[in-house]
């Protein structure tokens, strides 16, 4: 699962929070900036196989690539009524994160209070997805199709199917077509896979604009990763 975990980490961190060469990793205190110029980024992910729930928030001054902010009291941020601890990374700057073992929680709620004591409430509904119809044996010379238990692809959503062989070589295929309810690998996708035990996993992610934010806006994102299913190549 090593390569798969790396792919999912890239999705939930680099894509969500736009940690690119142009995004600042510097930090400043939230009480030193104009409260109307704070950009908010929220993310929540759930891994059904590991029963791991993660939530992450970044505040930036003057836009999505601006200086990250350390919240100074009375400013605070809560995830599902739990205050989020601060962390700092060399590339990400200052952020707030919770990681824990948990049953699936469908609704993720974030409450942010700024230094003017103005509150922002933002929620996102995570739609679970699990593999149900699949062939236990995969022929690399044929199309391989699965369907899932869960809603079809919705607006602003992407569903991705991962296949990992016994040597941790991972291939993937995705769809963002609204209404889609299946995914397929073609023979060209399956070239180079090692015969033997393998597993498939499916994920659903979505990224939306905030309902409550400053004039700069913001984003809220979720990623749900299914339990892995064993197959044979």
C-alpha positions in Angstrom: 0.0 0.0 0.0 3.0 2.3 0.1 2.6 3.8 -3.3 -1.2 4.2 -2.9 -0.7 6.0 0.4 1.7 8.4 -1.3 -0.9 9.1 -4.0 -3.6 9.8 -1.5 -1.3 12.0 0.5 -0.6 14.1 -2.6 -4.3 14.5 -3.3 -5.3 15.5 0.2 -2.3 17.8 0.9 -0.8 19.2 -2.3 -4.0 19.6 -4.3 -6.2 20.8 -1.5 -3.9 23.4 0.0 -2.2 24.4 -3.2 1.3 23.9 -1.7 3.2 25.0 -4.7 6.2 27.1 -5.5 4.1 30.2 -5.4 2.4 29.6 -2.1 4.0 31.2 1.0 5.3 29.1 3.9 5.9 32.1 6.0 3.8 32.7 9.2 2.3 35.8 10.9 0.1 36.3 13.9 -3.6 36.6 13.1 -4.1 39.7 15.3 -1.6 41.7 13.2 -3.6 41.6 9.9 -6.9 42.9 8.7 -9.6 40.3 9.6 -11.4 40.9 6.3 -8.4 39.8 4.4 -8.1 36.2 5.6 -8.5 33.3 3.2 -9.8 30.0 4.7 -9.0 26.5 3.5 -10.6 23.4 5.1 -10.1 19.7 4.4 -11.3 16.5 5.9 -10.5 12.9 4.9 -11.6 9.5 6.0 -9.9 6.2 5.3 -12.4 3.4 5.9 -9.8 0.6 5.8 -7.7 2.2 8.6 -10.7 4.0 10.3 -8.6 7.2 10.2 -10.2 10.6 10.3 -8.1 13.7 9.5 -9.1 17.4 9.4 -6.9 20.3 8.4 -7.3 24.0 8.2 -5.0 26.8 6.8 -5.6 30.5 7.1 -3.7 32.8 4.8 -3.5 36.6 4.6 -4.6 38.3 1.4 -5.4 35.2 -0.7 -4.8 31.5 -1.3 -1.1 31.9 -1.7 -0.6 34.5 1.1 1.3 34.3 4.4 0.0 31.5 6.7 -1.6 32.7 10.0 -1.1 31.6 13.6 -4.4 32.2 15.4 -4.0 34.5 18.4 -6.8 34.4 21.1 -9.6 35.1 21.0 -9.3 33.7 17.5 -9.8 29.9 17.3 -10.9 27.1 15.0 -13.0 24.0 15.9 -13.6 20.8 14.0 -16.9 19.1 15.0 -16.8 21.1 18.3 -13.2 20.1 19.1 -10.5 22.8 19.2 -7.8 22.1 16.6 -4.2 22.2 17.6 -1.6 24.2 15.6 1.2 22.7 13.6 3.9 24.0 11.3 5.7 22.5 8.3 8.6 23.7 6.2 6.6 23.7 3.0 3.0 24.3 4.4 3.7 27.0 7.0 1.3 27.2 9.9 -1.8 25.0 9.9 -4.3 23.4 12.2 -4.8 19.6 12.2 -6.6 16.7 13.9 -5.8 13.0 13.2 -7.5 10.2 15.0 -9.1 6.8 14.9 -12.8 7.1 14.4 -16.0 5.6 13.0 -17.2 7.3 9.8 -18.6 10.8 10.4 -20.7 12.0 7.5 -20.9 15.7 8.4 -17.7 17.7 8.9 -18.2 21.0 10.6 -15.7 23.8 11.0 -16.2 26.9 13.2 -13.8 29.7 12.9 -13.7 32.8 15.2 -11.5 35.6 14.0 -9.9 38.3 16.2 -12.9 40.6 15.8 -15.0 37.7 17.3 -16.8 37.2 14.0 -17.8 33.6 13.4 -17.7 31.6 10.2 -19.5 28.2 10.1 -18.8 25.9 7.2 -19.9 22.3 6.7 -19.3 19.6 4.1 -21.1 16.2 3.7 -18.8 13.3 3.0 -20.4 10.7 0.6 -19.0 7.2 1.3 -18.0 4.9 -1.5 -17.2 1.2 -1.4 -16.4 -1.4 -4.1 -19.2 -3.9 -4.5 -19.3 -5.5 -8.0 -15.9 -6.7 -9.2 -14.2 -9.8 -10.7 -11.9 -11.5 -8.2 -9.5 -12.4 -11.0 -8.1 -9.7 -13.4 -7.1 -10.5 -17.0 -4.7 -7.8 -18.1 -5.7 -8.4 -21.7 -9.4 -7.4 -21.0 -11.2 -4.3 -19.7 -11.7 -4.5 -16.0 -14.8 -2.8 -14.7 -16.1 -2.2 -11.2 -19.3 -0.5 -9.7 -19.6 0.9 -6.3 -21.9 1.2 -3.4 -22.7 4.8 -2.9 -24.1 7.7 -4.9 -23.1 8.3 -8.5 -20.5 11.0 -9.2 -21.9 14.4 -8.1 -21.2 18.0 -8.9 -17.6 19.0 -8.2 -16.7 15.4 -7.4 -14.0 13.0 -8.7 -14.0 9.2 -8.2 -10.7 7.4 -8.6 -10.1 3.6 -8.8 -6.6 2.4 -7.7 -5.0 -1.0 -8.4 -1.9 -2.0 -6.6 0.1 -5.2 -7.4 2.2 -7.2 -5.1 5.3 -5.1 -5.9 3.4 -1.9 -4.9 3.1 -0.7 -8.5 -0.1 1.4 -8.6 -2.2 2.4 -11.5 -5.3 4.5 -11.4 -8.3 5.8 -13.4 -10.7 8.6 -12.6 -14.0 10.1 -13.6 -15.6 13.5 -12.9 -18.6 12.9 -15.1 -21.8 13.7 -13.1 -24.0 10.6 -12.9 -21.2 8.1 -13.5 -21.4 4.9 -11.4 -18.6 2.7 -12.7 -15.0 2.8 -13.6 -12.8 0.7 -15.9 -9.2 -0.1 -16.6 -8.3 -0.8 -20.2 -5.5 -3.3 -21.2 -3.2 -0.4 -21.8 -3.7 0.8 -18.2 -2.7 -2.6 -16.9 0.6 -3.0 -18.8 3.5 -3.8 -16.5 1.6 -5.1 -13.6 3.0 -8.1 -11.8 0.9 -11.3 -11.7 -0.2 -12.5 -8.3 -2.0 -11.0 -5.3 -3.2 -7.4 -5.7 -5.8 -5.0 -4.3 -8.2 -2.4 -5.5 -9.4 0.7 -3.6 -11.7 3.5 -4.6 -11.9 7.1 -3.4 -14.3 10.0 -3.8 -13.2 13.6 -3.4 -14.9 17.0 -3.8 -13.8 20.6 -3.5 -16.3 23.4 -3.0 -16.3 27.2 -2.3 -17.1 28.3 1.2 -20.6 29.3 2.1 -19.2 31.6 4.9 -16.0 33.5 4.3 -14.5 36.9 3.7 -14.6 38.6 0.3 -11.5 36.6 -0.6 -13.5 33.4 -0.5 -12.0 30.0 0.4 -12.3 26.3 -0.2 -13.6 23.2 1.6 -12.6 19.7 0.5 -13.2 16.1 1.4 -11.6 12.8 0.5 -13.2 9.4 1.3 -11.1 6.3 0.7 -12.7 2.8 0.7 -11.6 -0.4 2.3 -9.2 -2.3 0.0 -10.5 -5.4 -1.8 -8.2 -8.3 -2.6 -8.0 -9.6 -6.2 -5.6 -11.8 -8.3 -3.9 -10.7 -11.5 
